[in-house]
């Protein structure tokens, strides 16, 4: 997973980690204040970052022959 995280930019990593990978997730409101963007934009960045991470992990699994190459 750490290798797959390299496909994300710094802001995406921070938002995804804060929202999904920490014991106590940070609210959209708190992140919106930190980055000075709307809560909706934070949510969009989180969703896109999660999709990028999933794709990178699937690609890595296929390369390592952990999944069929369908």
PDB file of N, CA, C, O and CB in Angstrom:
ATOM      1  N   UNK A   1       0.823  -1.191   0.000  1.00  0.00           N
ATOM      2  CA  UNK A   1       0.000   0.000   0.000  1.00  0.00           C
ATOM      3  C   UNK A   1       0.867   1.254   0.000  1.00  0.00           C
ATOM      4  O   UNK A   1       0.528   2.254  -0.634  1.00  0.00           O
ATOM      5  CB  UNK A   1      -0.937  -0.002   1.204  1.00  0.00           C
ATOM      6  N   UNK A   2       1.982   1.195   0.711  1.00  0.00           N
ATOM      7  CA  UNK A   2       2.855   2.374   0.750  1.00  0.00           C
ATOM      8  C   UNK A   2       3.349   2.748  -0.642  1.00  0.00           C
ATOM      9  O   UNK A   2       3.440   3.930  -0.972  1.00  0.00           O
ATOM     10  CB  UNK A   2       4.050   2.122   1.673  1.00  0.00           C
ATOM     11  N   UNK A   3       3.667   1.744  -1.459  1.00  0.00           N
ATOM     12  CA  UNK A   3       4.096   2.030  -2.827  1.00  0.00           C
ATOM     13  C   UNK A   3       2.964   2.670  -3.619  1.00  0.00           C
ATOM     14  O   UNK A   3       3.181   3.614  -4.378  1.00  0.00           O
ATOM     15  CB  UNK A   3       4.574   0.746  -3.523  1.00  0.00           C
ATOM     16  N   UNK A   4       1.761   2.152  -3.437  1.00  0.00           N
ATOM     17  CA  UNK A   4       0.609   2.687  -4.155  1.00  0.00           C
ATOM     18  C   UNK A   4       0.335   4.134  -3.753  1.00  0.00           C
ATOM     19  O   UNK A   4      -0.144   4.922  -4.568  1.00  0.00           O
ATOM     20  CB  UNK A   4      -0.629   1.824  -3.895  1.00  0.00           C
ATOM     21  N   UNK A   5       0.634   4.490  -2.505  1.00  0.00           N
ATOM     22  CA  UNK A   5       0.415   5.865  -2.031  1.00  0.00           C
ATOM     23  C   UNK A   5       1.270   6.863  -2.805  1.00  0.00           C
ATOM     24  O   UNK A   5       0.971   8.057  -2.815  1.00  0.00           O
ATOM     25  CB  UNK A   5       0.726   5.969  -0.531  1.00  0.00           C
ATOM     26  N   UNK A   6       2.331   6.384  -3.455  1.00  0.00           N
ATOM     27  CA  UNK A   6       3.203   7.280  -4.209  1.00  0.00           C
ATOM     28  C   UNK A   6       2.520   7.882  -5.433  1.00  0.00           C
ATOM     29  O   UNK A   6       3.024   8.853  -5.999  1.00  0.00           O
ATOM     30  CB  UNK A   6       4.443   6.542  -4.639  1.00  0.00           C
ATOM     31  N   UNK A   7       1.375   7.321  -5.856  1.00  0.00           N
ATOM     32  CA  UNK A   7       0.656   7.895  -7.001  1.00  0.00           C
ATOM     33  C   UNK A   7      -0.109   9.145  -6.598  1.00  0.00           C
ATOM     34  O   UNK A   7      -0.567   9.892  -7.462  1.00  0.00           O
ATOM     35  CB  UNK A   7      -0.308   6.867  -7.601  1.00  0.00           C
ATOM     36  N   UNK A   8      -0.253   9.382  -5.309  1.00  0.00           N
ATOM     37  CA  UNK A   8      -1.000  10.536  -4.811  1.00  0.00           C
ATOM     38  C   UNK A   8      -0.079  11.723  -4.570  1.00  0.00           C
ATOM     39  O   UNK A   8       1.081  11.555  -4.196  1.00  0.00           O
ATOM     40  CB  UNK A   8      -1.739  10.176  -3.521  1.00  0.00           C
ATOM     41  N   UNK A   9      -0.604  12.923  -4.786  1.00  0.00           N
ATOM     42  CA  UNK A   9       0.174  14.100  -4.431  1.00  0.00           C
ATOM     43  C   UNK A   9       0.063  14.331  -2.918  1.00  0.00           C
ATOM     44  O   UNK A   9      -0.712  13.654  -2.244  1.00  0.00           O
ATOM     45  CB  UNK A   9      -0.314  15.352  -5.228  1.00  0.00           C
ATOM     46  N   UNK A  10       0.812  15.254  -2.402  1.00  0.00           N
ATOM     47  CA  UNK A  10       0.879  15.470  -0.958  1.00  0.00           C
ATOM     48  C   UNK A  10      -0.489  15.782  -0.351  1.00  0.00           C
ATOM     49  O   UNK A  10      -0.852  15.218   0.681  1.00  0.00           O
ATOM     50  CB  UNK A  10       1.843  16.600  -0.651  1.00  0.00           C
ATOM     51  N   UNK A  11      -1.234  16.659  -0.975  1.00  0.00           N
ATOM     52  CA  UNK A  11      -2.551  17.028  -0.449  1.00  0.00           C
ATOM     53  C   UNK A  11      -3.497  15.834  -0.441  1.00  0.00           C
ATOM     54  O   UNK A  11      -4.230  15.626   0.525  1.00  0.00           O
ATOM     55  CB  UNK A  11      -3.156  18.166  -1.274  1.00  0.00           C
ATOM     56  N   UNK A  12      -3.481  15.047  -1.518  1.00  0.00           N
ATOM     57  CA  UNK A  12      -4.325  13.859  -1.575  1.00  0.00           C
ATOM     58  C   UNK A  12      -3.947  12.866  -0.474  1.00  0.00           C
ATOM     59  O   UNK A  12      -4.816  12.290   0.181  1.00  0.00           O
ATOM     60  CB  UNK A  12      -4.214  13.191  -2.951  1.00  0.00           C
ATOM     61  N   UNK A  13      -2.644  12.674  -0.280  1.00  0.00           N
ATOM     62  CA  UNK A  13      -2.176  11.761   0.781  1.00  0.00           C
ATOM     63  C   UNK A  13      -2.650  12.227   2.149  1.00  0.00           C
ATOM     64  O   UNK A  13      -3.157  11.436   2.944  1.00  0.00           O
ATOM     65  CB  UNK A  13      -0.636  11.657   0.769  1.00  0.00           C
ATOM     66  N   UNK A  14      -2.483  13.511   2.415  1.00  0.00           N
ATOM     67  CA  UNK A  14      -2.870  14.051   3.719  1.00  0.00           C
ATOM     68  C   UNK A  14      -4.371  13.924   3.962  1.00  0.00           C
ATOM     69  O   UNK A  14      -4.796  13.541   5.052  1.00  0.00           O
ATOM     70  CB  UNK A  14      -2.451  15.512   3.827  1.00  0.00           C
ATOM     71  N   UNK A  15      -5.166  14.244   2.952  1.00  0.00           N
ATOM     72  CA  UNK A  15      -6.617  14.173   3.100  1.00  0.00           C
ATOM     73  C   UNK A  15      -7.070  12.733   3.258  1.00  0.00           C
ATOM     74  O   UNK A  15      -7.875  12.434   4.140  1.00  0.00           O
ATOM     75  CB  UNK A  15      -7.313  14.817   1.899  1.00  0.00           C
ATOM     76  N   UNK A  16      -6.572  11.838   2.423  1.00  0.00           N
ATOM     77  CA  UNK A  16      -6.965  10.428   2.514  1.00  0.00           C
ATOM     78  C   UNK A  16      -6.537   9.824   3.851  1.00  0.00           C
ATOM     79  O   UNK A  16      -7.300   9.084   4.472  1.00  0.00           O
ATOM     80  CB  UNK A  16      -6.353   9.624   1.355  1.00  0.00           C
ATOM     81  N   UNK A  17      -5.348  10.132   4.283  1.00  0.00           N
ATOM     82  CA  UNK A  17      -4.869   9.627   5.573  1.00  0.00           C
ATOM     83  C   UNK A  17      -5.713  10.166   6.720  1.00  0.00           C
ATOM     84  O   UNK A  17      -6.092   9.424   7.627  1.00  0.00           O
ATOM     85  CB  UNK A  17      -3.397  10.002   5.783  1.00  0.00           C
ATOM     86  N   UNK A  18      -5.999  11.443   6.671  1.00  0.00           N
ATOM     87  CA  UNK A  18      -6.786  12.061   7.749  1.00  0.00           C
ATOM     88  C   UNK A  18      -8.212  11.525   7.797  1.00  0.00           C
ATOM     89  O   UNK A  18      -8.780  11.366   8.878  1.00  0.00           O
ATOM     90  CB  UNK A  18      -6.815  13.576   7.576  1.00  0.00           C
ATOM     91  N   UNK A  19      -8.790  11.248   6.637  1.00  0.00           N
ATOM     92  CA  UNK A  19     -10.195  10.839   6.585  1.00  0.00           C
ATOM     93  C   UNK A  19     -10.398   9.335   6.730  1.00  0.00           C
ATOM     94  O   UNK A  19     -11.388   8.908   7.325  1.00  0.00           O
ATOM     95  CB  UNK A  19     -10.802  11.295   5.293  1.00  0.00           C
ATOM     96  N   UNK A  20      -9.487   8.522   6.201  1.00  0.00           N
ATOM     97  CA  UNK A  20      -9.741   7.078   6.150  1.00  0.00           C
ATOM     98  C   UNK A  20      -8.697   6.203   6.831  1.00  0.00           C
ATOM     99  O   UNK A  20      -8.991   5.057   7.173  1.00  0.00           O
ATOM    100  CB  UNK A  20      -9.851   6.661   4.744  1.00  0.00           C
ATOM    101  N   UNK A  21      -7.501   6.706   7.035  1.00  0.00           N
ATOM    102  CA  UNK A  21      -6.438   5.837   7.530  1.00  0.00           C
ATOM    103  C   UNK A  21      -5.966   6.162   8.943  1.00  0.00           C
ATOM    104  O   UNK A  21      -4.982   5.589   9.411  1.00  0.00           O
ATOM    105  CB  UNK A  21      -5.280   5.907   6.608  1.00  0.00           C
ATOM    106  N   UNK A  22      -6.639   7.053   9.613  1.00  0.00           N
ATOM    107  CA  UNK A  22      -6.252   7.377  10.984  1.00  0.00           C
ATOM    108  C   UNK A  22      -7.302   6.847  11.950  1.00  0.00           C
ATOM    109  O   UNK A  22      -8.454   6.632  11.573  1.00  0.00           O
ATOM    110  CB  UNK A  22      -6.069   8.904  11.162  1.00  0.00           C
ATOM    111  N   UNK A  23      -6.900   6.642  13.183  1.00  0.00           N
ATOM    112  CA  UNK A  23      -7.821   6.113  14.193  1.00  0.00           C
ATOM    113  C   UNK A  23      -9.002   7.043  14.420  1.00  0.00           C
ATOM    114  O   UNK A  23     -10.139   6.591  14.556  1.00  0.00           O
ATOM    115  CB  UNK A  23      -7.089   5.883  15.507  1.00  0.00           C
ATOM    116  N   UNK A  24      -8.736   8.327  14.461  1.00  0.00           N
ATOM    117  CA  UNK A  24      -9.803   9.318  14.612  1.00  0.00           C
ATOM    118  C   UNK A  24      -9.799  10.211  13.378  1.00  0.00           C
ATOM    119  O   UNK A  24      -8.925  11.062  13.219  1.00  0.00           O
ATOM    120  CB  UNK A  24      -9.619  10.165  15.923  1.00  0.00           C
ATOM    121  N   UNK A  25     -10.784  10.008  12.508  1.00  0.00           N
ATOM    122  CA  UNK A  25     -10.789  10.768  11.266  1.00  0.00           C
ATOM    123  C   UNK A  25     -11.095  12.240  11.523  1.00  0.00           C
ATOM    124  O   UNK A  25     -11.861  12.596  12.419  1.00  0.00           O
ATOM    125  CB  UNK A  25     -11.806  10.182  10.290  1.00  0.00           C
ATOM    126  N   UNK A  26     -10.481  13.060  10.723  1.00  0.00           N
ATOM    127  CA  UNK A  26     -10.672  14.502  10.808  1.00  0.00           C
ATOM    128  C   UNK A  26     -11.903  14.866   9.971  1.00  0.00           C
ATOM    129  O   UNK A  26     -12.118  14.293   8.903  1.00  0.00           O
ATOM    130  CB  UNK A  26      -9.393  15.278  10.314  1.00  0.00           C
ATOM    131  N   UNK A  27     -12.689  15.790  10.441  1.00  0.00           N
ATOM    132  CA  UNK A  27     -13.921  16.151   9.744  1.00  0.00           C
ATOM    133  C   UNK A  27     -13.637  16.920   8.457  1.00  0.00           C
ATOM    134  O   UNK A  27     -12.581  17.530   8.293  1.00  0.00           O
ATOM    135  CB  UNK A  27     -14.815  16.981  10.656  1.00  0.00           C
ATOM    136  N   UNK A  28     -14.603  16.873   7.559  1.00  0.00           N
ATOM    137  CA  UNK A  28     -14.500  17.660   6.332  1.00  0.00           C
ATOM    138  C   UNK A  28     -14.363  19.140   6.663  1.00  0.00           C
ATOM    139  O   UNK A  28     -13.624  19.873   6.006  1.00  0.00           O
ATOM    140  CB  UNK A  28     -15.726  17.426   5.431  1.00  0.00           C
ATOM    141  N   UNK A  29     -15.085  19.561   7.691  1.00  0.00           N
ATOM    142  CA  UNK A  29     -15.036  20.968   8.120  1.00  0.00           C
ATOM    143  C   UNK A  29     -13.621  21.370   8.519  1.00  0.00           C
ATOM    144  O   UNK A  29     -13.126  22.411   8.087  1.00  0.00           O
ATOM    145  CB  UNK A  29     -16.001  21.208   9.296  1.00  0.00           C
ATOM    146  N   UNK A  30     -12.972  20.557   9.336  1.00  0.00           N
ATOM    147  CA  UNK A  30     -11.614  20.873   9.793  1.00  0.00           C
ATOM    148  C   UNK A  30     -10.629  20.902   8.624  1.00  0.00           C
ATOM    149  O   UNK A  30      -9.769  21.779   8.554  1.00  0.00           O
ATOM    150  CB  UNK A  30     -11.152  19.850  10.843  1.00  0.00           C
ATOM    151  N   UNK A  31     -10.758  19.954   7.723  1.00  0.00           N
ATOM    152  CA  UNK A  31      -9.856  19.933   6.564  1.00  0.00           C
ATOM    153  C   UNK A  31     -10.139  21.101   5.628  1.00  0.00           C
ATOM    154  O   UNK A  31      -9.218  21.649   5.023  1.00  0.00           O
ATOM    155  CB  UNK A  31      -9.991  18.606   5.801  1.00  0.00           C
ATOM    156  N   UNK A  32     -11.394  21.480   5.507  1.00  0.00           N
ATOM    157  CA  UNK A  32     -11.717  22.616   4.634  1.00  0.00           C
ATOM    158  C   UNK A  32     -11.102  23.906   5.167  1.00  0.00           C
ATOM    159  O   UNK A  32     -10.675  24.760   4.391  1.00  0.00           O
ATOM    160  CB  UNK A  32     -13.242  22.777   4.499  1.00  0.00           C
ATOM    161  N   UNK A  33     -11.058  24.044   6.477  1.00  0.00           N
ATOM    162  CA  UNK A  33     -10.415  25.218   7.078  1.00  0.00           C
ATOM    163  C   UNK A  33      -8.903  25.179   6.868  1.00  0.00           C
ATOM    164  O   UNK A  33      -8.286  26.201   6.570  1.00  0.00           O
ATOM    165  CB  UNK A  33     -10.738  25.299   8.582  1.00  0.00           C
ATOM    166  N   UNK A  34      -8.313  24.000   7.025  1.00  0.00           N
ATOM    167  CA  UNK A  34      -6.864  23.852   6.861  1.00  0.00           C
ATOM    168  C   UNK A  34      -6.429  24.206   5.434  1.00  0.00           C
ATOM    169  O   UNK A  34      -5.447  24.924   5.244  1.00  0.00           O
ATOM    170  CB  UNK A  34      -6.432  22.411   7.203  1.00  0.00           C
ATOM    171  N   UNK A  35      -7.159  23.703   4.433  1.00  0.00           N
ATOM    172  CA  UNK A  35      -6.775  23.916   3.039  1.00  0.00           C
ATOM    173  C   UNK A  35      -7.454  25.112   2.390  1.00  0.00           C
ATOM    174  O   UNK A  35      -7.173  25.448   1.240  1.00  0.00           O
ATOM    175  CB  UNK A  35      -7.080  22.692   2.245  1.00  0.00           C
ATOM    176  N   UNK A  36      -8.369  25.766   3.151  1.00  0.00           N
ATOM    177  CA  UNK A  36      -9.085  26.941   2.662  1.00  0.00           C
ATOM    178  C   UNK A  36      -9.855  26.653   1.373  1.00  0.00           C
ATOM    179  O   UNK A  36      -9.852  27.444   0.429  1.00  0.00           O
ATOM    180  CB  UNK A  36      -8.110  28.083   2.434  1.00  0.00           C
ATOM    181  N   UNK A  37     -10.516  25.487   1.368  1.00  0.00           N
ATOM    182  CA  UNK A  37     -11.409  25.108   0.277  1.00  0.00           C
ATOM    183  C   UNK A  37     -12.686  24.533   0.905  1.00  0.00           C
ATOM    184  O   UNK A  37     -12.726  24.269   2.106  1.00  0.00           O
ATOM    185  CB  UNK A  37     -10.722  24.065  -0.701  1.00  0.00           C
ATOM    186  N   UNK A  38     -13.709  24.345   0.098  1.00  0.00           N
ATOM    187  CA  UNK A  38     -14.996  23.891   0.638  1.00  0.00           C
ATOM    188  C   UNK A  38     -14.953  22.433   1.108  1.00  0.00           C
ATOM    189  O   UNK A  38     -14.087  21.653   0.712  1.00  0.00           O
ATOM    190  CB  UNK A  38     -16.085  24.055  -0.415  1.00  0.00           C
ATOM    191  N   UNK A  39     -15.905  22.105   1.954  1.00  0.00           N
ATOM    192  CA  UNK A  39     -16.034  20.707   2.416  1.00  0.00           C
ATOM    193  C   UNK A  39     -16.301  19.799   1.230  1.00  0.00           C
ATOM    194  O   UNK A  39     -15.776  18.687   1.169  1.00  0.00           O
ATOM    195  CB  UNK A  39     -17.172  20.566   3.469  1.00  0.00           C
ATOM    196  N   UNK A  40     -17.108  20.258   0.293  1.00  0.00           N
ATOM    197  CA  UNK A  40     -17.413  19.459  -0.891  1.00  0.00           C
ATOM    198  C   UNK A  40     -16.156  19.173  -1.700  1.00  0.00           C
ATOM    199  O   UNK A  40     -15.978  18.063  -2.202  1.00  0.00           O
ATOM    200  CB  UNK A  40     -18.446  20.172  -1.763  1.00  0.00           C
ATOM    201  N   UNK A  41     -15.281  20.170  -1.829  1.00  0.00           N
ATOM    202  CA  UNK A  41     -14.029  19.962  -2.570  1.00  0.00           C
ATOM    203  C   UNK A  41     -13.140  18.960  -1.837  1.00  0.00           C
ATOM    204  O   UNK A  41     -12.487  18.137  -2.478  1.00  0.00           O
ATOM    205  CB  UNK A  41     -13.277  21.305  -2.765  1.00  0.00           C
ATOM    206  N   UNK A  42     -13.104  19.016  -0.517  1.00  0.00           N
ATOM    207  CA  UNK A  42     -12.341  18.036   0.269  1.00  0.00           C
ATOM    208  C   UNK A  42     -12.881  16.644  -0.012  1.00  0.00           C
ATOM    209  O   UNK A  42     -12.115  15.707  -0.235  1.00  0.00           O
ATOM    210  CB  UNK A  42     -12.414  18.355   1.795  1.00  0.00           C
ATOM    211  N   UNK A  43     -14.212  16.511   0.000  1.00  0.00           N
ATOM    212  CA  UNK A  43     -14.840  15.217  -0.256  1.00  0.00           C
ATOM    213  C   UNK A  43     -14.494  14.712  -1.657  1.00  0.00           C
ATOM    214  O   UNK A  43     -14.239  13.521  -1.837  1.00  0.00           O
ATOM    215  CB  UNK A  43     -16.364  15.320  -0.090  1.00  0.00           C
ATOM    216  N   UNK A  44     -14.483  15.600  -2.642  1.00  0.00           N
ATOM    217  CA  UNK A  44     -14.132  15.221  -4.009  1.00  0.00           C
ATOM    218  C   UNK A  44     -12.686  14.751  -4.099  1.00  0.00           C
ATOM    219  O   UNK A  44     -12.391  13.750  -4.753  1.00  0.00           O
ATOM    220  CB  UNK A  44     -14.361  16.393  -4.959  1.00  0.00           C
ATOM    221  N   UNK A  45     -11.792  15.472  -3.446  1.00  0.00           N
ATOM    222  CA  UNK A  45     -10.372  15.098  -3.447  1.00  0.00           C
ATOM    223  C   UNK A  45     -10.194  13.742  -2.774  1.00  0.00           C
ATOM    224  O   UNK A  45      -9.446  12.894  -3.263  1.00  0.00           O
ATOM    225  CB  UNK A  45      -9.515  16.176  -2.728  1.00  0.00           C
ATOM    226  N   UNK A  46     -10.878  13.540  -1.658  1.00  0.00           N
ATOM    227  CA  UNK A  46     -10.803  12.260  -0.940  1.00  0.00           C
ATOM    228  C   UNK A  46     -11.265  11.109  -1.833  1.00  0.00           C
ATOM    229  O   UNK A  46     -10.603  10.074  -1.907  1.00  0.00           O
ATOM    230  CB  UNK A  46     -11.658  12.309   0.344  1.00  0.00           C
ATOM    231  N   UNK A  47     -12.385  11.289  -2.501  1.00  0.00           N
ATOM    232  CA  UNK A  47     -12.935  10.245  -3.374  1.00  0.00           C
ATOM    233  C   UNK A  47     -11.993   9.933  -4.523  1.00  0.00           C
ATOM    234  O   UNK A  47     -11.733   8.767  -4.820  1.00  0.00           O
ATOM    235  CB  UNK A  47     -14.297  10.668  -3.921  1.00  0.00           C
ATOM    236  N   UNK A  48     -11.481  10.975  -5.171  1.00  0.00           N
ATOM    237  CA  UNK A  48     -10.576  10.779  -6.295  1.00  0.00           C
ATOM    238  C   UNK A  48      -9.271  10.114  -5.846  1.00  0.00           C
ATOM    239  O   UNK A  48      -8.747   9.238  -6.534  1.00  0.00           O
ATOM    240  CB  UNK A  48     -10.281  12.119  -6.975  1.00  0.00           C
ATOM    241  N   UNK A  49      -8.759  10.531  -4.707  1.00  0.00           N
ATOM    242  CA  UNK A  49      -7.530   9.935  -4.178  1.00  0.00           C
ATOM    243  C   UNK A  49      -7.741   8.463  -3.851  1.00  0.00           C
ATOM    244  O   UNK A  49      -6.866   7.639  -4.117  1.00  0.00           O
ATOM    245  CB  UNK A  49      -7.059  10.691  -2.926  1.00  0.00           C
ATOM    246  N   UNK A  50      -8.891   8.125  -3.276  1.00  0.00           N
ATOM    247  CA  UNK A  50      -9.188   6.735  -2.949  1.00  0.00           C
ATOM    248  C   UNK A  50      -9.268   5.892  -4.218  1.00  0.00           C
ATOM    249  O   UNK A  50      -8.769   4.767  -4.249  1.00  0.00           O
ATOM    250  CB  UNK A  50     -10.502   6.635  -2.159  1.00  0.00           C
ATOM    251  N   UNK A  51      -9.890   6.428  -5.261  1.00  0.00           N
ATOM    252  CA  UNK A  51      -9.989   5.714  -6.540  1.00  0.00           C
ATOM    253  C   UNK A  51      -8.605   5.518  -7.163  1.00  0.00           C
ATOM    254  O   UNK A  51      -8.311   4.447  -7.694  1.00  0.00           O
ATOM    255  CB  UNK A  51     -10.906   6.482  -7.517  1.00  0.00           C
ATOM    256  N   UNK A  52      -7.756   6.545  -7.099  1.00  0.00           N
ATOM    257  CA  UNK A  52      -6.391   6.431  -7.622  1.00  0.00           C
ATOM    258  C   UNK A  52      -5.606   5.371  -6.854  1.00  0.00           C
ATOM    259  O   UNK A  52      -4.858   4.591  -7.444  1.00  0.00           O
ATOM    260  CB  UNK A  52      -5.666   7.789  -7.543  1.00  0.00           C
ATOM    261  N   UNK A  53      -5.782   5.350  -5.541  1.00  0.00           N
ATOM    262  CA  UNK A  53      -5.094   4.378  -4.698  1.00  0.00           C
ATOM    263  C   UNK A  53      -5.555   2.956  -5.021  1.00  0.00           C
ATOM    264  O   UNK A  53      -4.733   2.046  -5.134  1.00  0.00           O
ATOM    265  CB  UNK A  53      -5.336   4.693  -3.213  1.00  0.00           C
ATOM    266  N   UNK A  54      -6.855   2.765  -5.169  1.00  0.00           N
ATOM    267  CA  UNK A  54      -7.387   1.446  -5.524  1.00  0.00           C
ATOM    268  C   UNK A  54      -6.813   0.974  -6.859  1.00  0.00           C
ATOM    269  O   UNK A  54      -6.397  -0.178  -6.984  1.00  0.00           O
ATOM    270  CB  UNK A  54      -8.927   1.484  -5.592  1.00  0.00           C
ATOM    271  N   UNK A  55      -6.790   1.851  -7.843  1.00  0.00           N
ATOM    272  CA  UNK A  55      -6.289   1.496  -9.168  1.00  0.00           C
ATOM    273  C   UNK A  55      -4.808   1.118  -9.102  1.00  0.00           C
ATOM    274  O   UNK A  55      -4.383   0.145  -9.724  1.00  0.00           O
ATOM    275  CB  UNK A  55      -6.501   2.660 -10.151  1.00  0.00           C
ATOM    276  N   UNK A  56      -4.036   1.886  -8.354  1.00  0.00           N
ATOM    277  CA  UNK A  56      -2.609   1.599  -8.217  1.00  0.00           C
ATOM    278  C   UNK A  56      -2.380   0.261  -7.520  1.00  0.00           C
ATOM    279  O   UNK A  56      -1.481  -0.491  -7.899  1.00  0.00           O
ATOM    280  CB  UNK A  56      -1.912   2.721  -7.442  1.00  0.00           C
ATOM    281  N   UNK A  57      -3.181  -0.037  -6.513  1.00  0.00           N
ATOM    282  CA  UNK A  57      -3.029  -1.298  -5.798  1.00  0.00           C
ATOM    283  C   UNK A  57      -3.418  -2.482  -6.686  1.00  0.00           C
ATOM    284  O   UNK A  57      -2.757  -3.521  -6.657  1.00  0.00           O
ATOM    285  CB  UNK A  57      -3.876  -1.292  -4.522  1.00  0.00           C
ATOM    286  N   UNK A  58      -4.486  -2.332  -7.471  1.00  0.00           N
ATOM    287  CA  UNK A  58      -4.871  -3.393  -8.398  1.00  0.00           C
ATOM    288  C   UNK A  58      -3.806  -3.626  -9.459  1.00  0.00           C
ATOM    289  O   UNK A  58      -3.490  -4.768  -9.794  1.00  0.00           O
ATOM    290  CB  UNK A  58      -6.196  -3.057  -9.061  1.00  0.00           C
ATOM    291  N   UNK A  59      -3.263  -2.550  -9.978  1.00  0.00           N
ATOM    292  CA  UNK A  59      -2.202  -2.660 -10.977  1.00  0.00           C
ATOM    293  C   UNK A  59      -0.986  -3.365 -10.391  1.00  0.00           C
ATOM    294  O   UNK A  59      -0.407  -4.244 -11.031  1.00  0.00           O
ATOM    295  CB  UNK A  59      -1.810  -1.271 -11.503  1.00  0.00           C
ATOM    296  N   UNK A  60      -0.602  -2.988  -9.192  1.00  0.00           N
ATOM    297  CA  UNK A  60       0.541  -3.617  -8.532  1.00  0.00           C
ATOM    298  C   UNK A  60       0.283  -5.095  -8.281  1.00  0.00           C
ATOM    299  O   UNK A  60       1.186  -5.917  -8.437  1.00  0.00           O
ATOM    300  CB  UNK A  60       0.852  -2.909  -7.214  1.00  0.00           C
ATOM    301  N   UNK A  61      -0.934  -5.437  -7.896  1.00  0.00           N
ATOM    302  CA  UNK A  61      -1.279  -6.835  -7.642  1.00  0.00           C
ATOM    303  C   UNK A  61      -1.205  -7.645  -8.933  1.00  0.00           C
ATOM    304  O   UNK A  61      -0.744  -8.786  -8.926  1.00  0.00           O
ATOM    305  CB  UNK A  61      -2.687  -6.942  -7.022  1.00  0.00           C
ATOM    306  N   UNK A  62      -1.655  -7.063 -10.035  1.00  0.00           N
ATOM    307  CA  UNK A  62      -1.592  -7.761 -11.323  1.00  0.00           C
ATOM    308  C   UNK A  62      -0.147  -7.949 -11.764  1.00  0.00           C
ATOM    309  O   UNK A  62       0.212  -9.007 -12.280  1.00  0.00           O
ATOM    310  CB  UNK A  62      -2.375  -6.987 -12.398  1.00  0.00           C
ATOM    311  N   UNK A  63       0.681  -6.934 -11.565  1.00  0.00           N
ATOM    312  CA  UNK A  63       2.089  -7.017 -11.936  1.00  0.00           C
ATOM    313  C   UNK A  63       2.785  -8.110 -11.122  1.00  0.00           C
ATOM    314  O   UNK A  63       3.637  -8.832 -11.640  1.00  0.00           O
ATOM    315  CB  UNK A  63       2.790  -5.654 -11.722  1.00  0.00           C
ATOM    316  N   UNK A  64       2.421  -8.224  -9.867  1.00  0.00           N
ATOM    317  CA  UNK A  64       3.017  -9.223  -8.988  1.00  0.00           C
ATOM    318  C   UNK A  64       2.343 -10.592  -9.128  1.00  0.00           C
ATOM    319  O   UNK A  64       2.601 -11.500  -8.337  1.00  0.00           O
ATOM    320  CB  UNK A  64       2.937  -8.753  -7.544  1.00  0.00           C
ATOM    321  N   UNK A  65       1.482 -10.734 -10.134  1.00  0.00           N
ATOM    322  CA  UNK A  65       0.749 -11.979 -10.395  1.00  0.00           C
ATOM    323  C   UNK A  65      -0.103 -12.431  -9.211  1.00  0.00           C
ATOM    324  O   UNK A  65      -0.247 -13.630  -8.973  1.00  0.00           O
ATOM    325  CB  UNK A  65       1.722 -13.078 -10.758  1.00  0.00           C
ATOM    326  N   UNK A  66      -0.658 -11.496  -8.484  1.00  0.00           N
ATOM    327  CA  UNK A  66      -1.550 -11.824  -7.372  1.00  0.00           C
ATOM    328  C   UNK A  66      -2.995 -11.901  -7.832  1.00  0.00           C
ATOM    329  O   UNK A  66      -3.836 -12.492  -7.155  1.00  0.00           O
ATOM    330  CB  UNK A  66      -1.412 -10.794  -6.255  1.00  0.00           C
ATOM    331  N   UNK A  67      -3.284 -11.306  -8.982  1.00  0.00           N
ATOM    332  CA  UNK A  67      -4.626 -11.326  -9.552  1.00  0.00           C
ATOM    333  C   UNK A  67      -4.544 -11.755 -11.008  1.00  0.00           C
ATOM    334  O   UNK A  67      -3.508 -11.568 -11.645  1.00  0.00           O
ATOM    335  CB  UNK A  67      -5.306  -9.940  -9.424  1.00  0.00           C
ATOM    336  N   UNK A  68      -5.616 -12.325 -11.547  1.00  0.00           N
ATOM    337  CA  UNK A  68      -5.613 -12.653 -12.973  1.00  0.00           C
ATOM    338  C   UNK A  68      -5.540 -11.378 -13.809  1.00  0.00           C
ATOM    339  O   UNK A  68      -6.014 -10.326 -13.380  1.00  0.00           O
ATOM    340  CB  UNK A  68      -6.871 -13.469 -13.346  1.00  0.00           C
ATOM    341  N   UNK A  69      -4.957 -11.467 -14.984  1.00  0.00           N
ATOM    342  CA  UNK A  69      -4.760 -10.291 -15.847  1.00  0.00           C
ATOM    343  C   UNK A  69      -5.940 -10.059 -16.770  1.00  0.00           C
ATOM    344  O   UNK A  69      -5.738  -9.778 -17.951  1.00  0.00           O
ATOM    345  CB  UNK A  69      -3.495 -10.448 -16.674  1.00  0.00           C
ATOM    346  N   UNK A  70      -7.141 -10.165 -16.284  1.00  0.00           N
ATOM    347  CA  UNK A  70      -8.354  -9.965 -17.101  1.00  0.00           C
ATOM    348  C   UNK A  70      -8.544  -8.529 -17.447  1.00  0.00           C
ATOM    349  O   UNK A  70      -9.509  -8.180 -18.126  1.00  0.00           O
ATOM    350  CB  UNK A  70      -9.583 -10.475 -16.385  1.00  0.00           C
TER     351      UNK A  70
END
